[in-house]
Amino acid sequence: MIGGSIILFVTAVILIDESQAVTKVAALTPWQNLLAILSIVLMIVGVYFVLSSKTCPVCREKVRRAEPECKYCGYNFKPASRR
């Protein structure tokens, strides 16, 4: 997303003649802002997914951290208590 915003900005600057550059680039600013906000939202969602899930050591599937066992293969994350 950030790369898309940069490409959009550079393309606008390269393709527009200098007399209209300021108005045309200013017209693209809302799209660039939208791309920047969208990329930030996607990064936050990605971080949340990484922090709220864990990988099963047996089947390598992602499961929620709160789950006591893997819903795919049944691996028990909490070992039996020692007495």
N, C-alpha and C positions, 0 to 999 in steps of 0.2 A: 504494500500500500504506500509506503513512504517512497519507494522507487517509482511507483506510478505517478505520484505527485511531483516528483522531481522531473520525470520525463515530460509530463504535461507542461510544467513551467518552462523547461528548456525548449520544447517544441514551439511554445507560444512565442518565446523571444526570438527564435531563429526564423520562423516562417512569416512573421509580421514585419512590414516595413517600419522604419523608425518613426515616421510621422504618426502612425496609429498604434505604436507599441504600448504606450501607457494605457490607453483606453481598452485595448484588447486584453492585455495582461490583467488589468483590473477586473475585466468581465470574467476571467477564469479563476479569480481568487476564491469565490465561494466553493467551486469544485475542488480546489486544492485544500481548502479548509475541511471540506467533507471527507476527503481522502485521509487527511491527517487525523481527524477525530475517529474515523473508522479504524485506522491502523492502531490507535491507542486502545480502543475498545477491544479489538481482537487480541492485542497483547495481554490485556487484563484478563480476558476469558481464558487465554492459554495458560497464564500463571495460575489462575484459580484451578484449572483442570489438573495441572501438575501437582499442586499442593493438596488437592482434595482426593487424589487417587493414589493407589499403590499397584505395583506389578506383582502378579502371582509368580512365585519362583518355579512352579511346575509347568503351567501352560502359557505363561507370559502375557496373559490378558490383564487389562486394567480393571480394577475393582475399587469401589469407594473405600476410603480409609476406615470407616466405621464398621464395615462388614467383618464378622468374625471368621468367615470362610469364603472361599472363591465360589462364585455362583456358576462358573463354567466347569471346573473339575472337582470341586468339593474340598480343596486343600484347606486345612485348618490353620489359620495364622497364629492362634494362641496355643502355645504348647501346653501339654498336660502339666498340672502343678506337681511339684515334687513333694513327697512326704517324708 
